[in-house]
Amino acid sequence: MPEAEEPDARHEYPDSHIEFVPDRKLPRDRNVVRVELQGSIVWLIREGQMTEPLRQEINDILGHVTRHGLQIQRWDGDEPPHPN
């Protein structure tokens, strides 16, 4: 039986991932800031506050979640449907 193709996250669902940023790019009292960039949810994390292997693992998980529609952002403010 052929394997099912995974949906293309960039076309069907918004992307969500972590990026490391230099110290000067974040407010002094924040190590993490969540931003929306072109329909994607990006977690900006101050360099040195997370290891690269952990970032890669979390990005893999976030990618799985978005590719399979487990995270859906409603940009127009509508209430999300109640889970069954």
N, C-alpha and C positions, 0 to 999 in steps of 0.2 A: 504494500500500500504506500503510495507516495506521501511524503511529509507535507503537511499544510504549510503554506508560505506565511511568514509573519507579516502583519500589516506594516506599511511604511509609516513610521511614527511622524515623520516630518509632514506628511500629507493628510493623514487621517486624525491625528491627535497632536496636541501641543507637546513640545519637547520639555523635559524637566531634567536639569543636571546641575552639578556643582562645578564652580570654577574657583581657583585660588587667585587672590588679588593681593597686590602689594599693600603694605601697612598704610601708606598715604591715601589709598583709595576708599577707605572705610572711616566712618566716624570713630573717634577715639574710644568711645564707650561701647562699641559693637564689634564682635568678632565674626558675626554672620548677618548678612542682609539678604532678604529675598526680593528680587526684582522681576518685572515682566519686561521682556525684550522681544519685540516682534512676535508676540503670541506665545513665547516660550517662558517657562518659569525657571529662573536661574538663581541658584543659591551662591552668593559671593561669600567666600570664606577667607579670612585673613591668612596669608601664608604663615606656616608654622603652627597653625591651630589644629591641623588634621594631617595624617600621613597620606602619602600618595596611594599606597595600596588600599587604604580605607576609602579614599575618594573614588578610586576605580570601582571598588565593590558596590558602593552606594550608587554610582552612576549606572552600573549594570542593573541594579534593582529598579532604579527610577525608569530606566529604559524599558524594562519588562513591563512595569506598571503602565506606562503611557502607551506602549505598542499594543497592549491588550485591552485598552479602554478602561482600566481600573481607576484611573484618575481622569476626571473630566472637568475642565474649567468652564464655567458659564460666564463669559465676559459681559453678557448683556444684563446681568443681575437677576435672572430668573432663578427661582428656587430649584435645587436639584431634585430629581424624582426620588421618592422614598424607596429604599431597597426592599425587595420582596423577601 
